[in-house]
Amino acid sequence: MDPLNEKSLVNLVNDISLKFFGKPFTDKVVFNHRLRTTGGRYLPSERLIELNPKYAVETETGEFIGIIKHELCHYHLHIDGKGYKHGDADFKKLLKKTGSPRHCKPLPSQANMYKYLYRCKDCHYEYKRKRRVDTNKYRCGKCRGRLILIEE
């Protein structure tokens, strides 16, 4: 999808809304080039959906459509006066009903941007981190084992 063509984005979001929710999308959707760690967000006060254009370019179409469906879940529940936040039961139920993802995958360009690799001595689970971790203070989140630095 062409991330610079916002008219086609509006048409795509409206088509997805009609197909999966049975309701039209009547408000505004835009690309936000400043989004870095998320695929999109819904701003209830402005009834605006902002989408990260990098997901349209770097990932397959299914991932981007999943992000749109996720944001439409927020939108339609907010319009209907139901619980539209991540922890609300209505939101979780609608995510499951529409087959929308709860979280988006990291961008392929950001996936391998770690500097430190730690491994648990007991269960051998690996932790990739951008920042250094104090191995005397922090333990494995899975089994509480000690962490060791593998590569820097």
C-alpha positions in Angstrom: 0.0 0.0 0.0 1.2 3.5 -0.8 1.7 5.3 2.5 1.5 8.7 1.0 -2.0 8.3 -0.4 -4.3 9.1 2.5 -7.5 8.9 0.3 -6.9 5.3 -0.4 -6.2 4.8 3.4 -9.6 6.3 4.2 -11.3 3.9 1.7 -9.4 0.9 3.1 -10.3 1.7 6.7 -14.0 2.2 5.7 -14.0 -1.1 3.7 -12.5 -3.0 6.7 -15.0 -1.3 9.0 -18.0 -2.4 6.9 -16.7 -5.9 6.4 -15.7 -6.8 10.0 -17.9 -4.5 12.1 -21.0 -3.9 9.8 -20.7 -0.1 10.4 -19.2 2.7 8.4 -16.1 4.6 9.5 -17.2 8.2 9.4 -14.3 10.0 11.2 -10.7 10.8 10.3 -7.8 8.5 9.8 -4.2 9.7 9.0 -0.7 8.4 8.8 1.5 9.7 11.7 5.2 9.5 10.8 6.3 10.2 14.3 4.9 6.9 15.7 7.9 4.8 16.6 6.9 1.9 18.9 3.3 1.3 17.9 1.4 0.4 14.8 -1.4 2.9 15.5 -3.4 4.7 18.1 -7.0 5.9 18.5 -7.5 9.4 20.0 -11.1 9.4 21.5 -11.2 13.1 22.2 -10.7 13.8 18.5 -12.2 10.6 17.1 -9.0 10.2 15.1 -7.1 7.0 14.2 -3.4 7.5 13.6 -1.4 4.7 11.8 2.3 4.2 11.5 3.2 4.3 7.8 6.3 2.1 8.4 3.9 -0.9 9.0 2.3 -0.3 5.6 5.7 -0.4 3.9 7.7 -2.9 5.9 5.2 -5.6 6.8 2.8 -7.7 4.7 -0.7 -6.4 4.2 -2.2 -8.8 6.8 -0.3 -7.3 9.6 -1.3 -3.7 8.6 -4.9 -4.7 8.3 -4.7 -6.3 11.7 -3.5 -3.0 13.1 -6.4 -1.2 11.4 -8.9 -3.7 12.9 -7.4 -3.2 16.3 -7.9 0.5 16.1 -11.4 0.1 14.7 -12.3 -2.0 17.8 -11.3 1.0 20.0 -13.2 3.4 17.7 -16.5 1.4 17.4 -16.7 0.6 21.1 -16.0 4.3 22.0 -18.8 5.4 19.6 -21.2 2.8 21.2 -20.4 4.0 24.7 -18.8 0.6 25.7 -15.4 -0.2 27.3 -12.9 0.6 24.6 -9.6 0.4 26.6 -7.2 -2.6 26.4 -8.3 -4.0 29.8 -12.0 -3.8 29.2 -14.0 -7.0 28.7 -15.9 -5.5 25.8 -12.7 -4.7 24.0 -11.2 -8.2 24.5 -14.4 -9.8 23.3 -14.6 -7.6 20.1 -10.9 -8.3 19.4 -11.6 -12.0 19.5 -14.8 -11.7 17.4 -13.1 -9.8 14.6 -9.8 -11.7 14.7 -7.9 -8.6 15.5 -4.4 -8.8 17.2 -3.9 -7.6 20.7 -0.4 -6.3 20.0 1.4 -5.7 16.7 4.7 -7.4 15.9 7.9 -5.3 16.0 9.0 -3.7 12.7 11.5 -5.8 10.8 13.8 -2.8 10.7 13.7 -2.6 14.5 13.7 -6.3 15.3 17.5 -6.8 15.5 18.4 -3.6 17.2 19.7 -5.0 20.5 23.1 -4.5 21.9 23.2 -6.9 24.8 22.2 -10.6 25.0 21.6 -12.2 28.4 20.8 -15.8 29.1 19.3 -17.5 32.2 21.7 -20.0 33.8 18.8 -22.3 34.7 16.2 -22.3 31.9 18.4 -20.8 29.2 15.8 -18.2 28.1 17.5 -15.4 26.2 16.8 -11.7 26.8 17.8 -9.2 24.1 18.2 -5.7 25.5 19.3 -2.3 24.2 20.5 -1.2 27.6 22.8 -2.9 30.1 21.1 -4.9 32.9 22.5 -5.2 36.4 22.7 -9.0 36.7 23.2 -8.7 40.5 19.8 -7.0 40.8 17.6 -8.6 38.1 16.7 -12.3 37.6 15.0 -14.3 35.0 11.3 -13.5 34.6 10.4 -17.2 33.9 12.2 -19.1 36.6 14.0 -16.5 38.8 17.4 -17.9 37.8 20.6 -15.8 37.5 21.3 -13.9 34.2 24.6 -14.0 32.5 25.8 -11.7 29.7 26.4 -13.6 26.5 27.4 -10.9 24.1 27.9 -7.1 24.1 
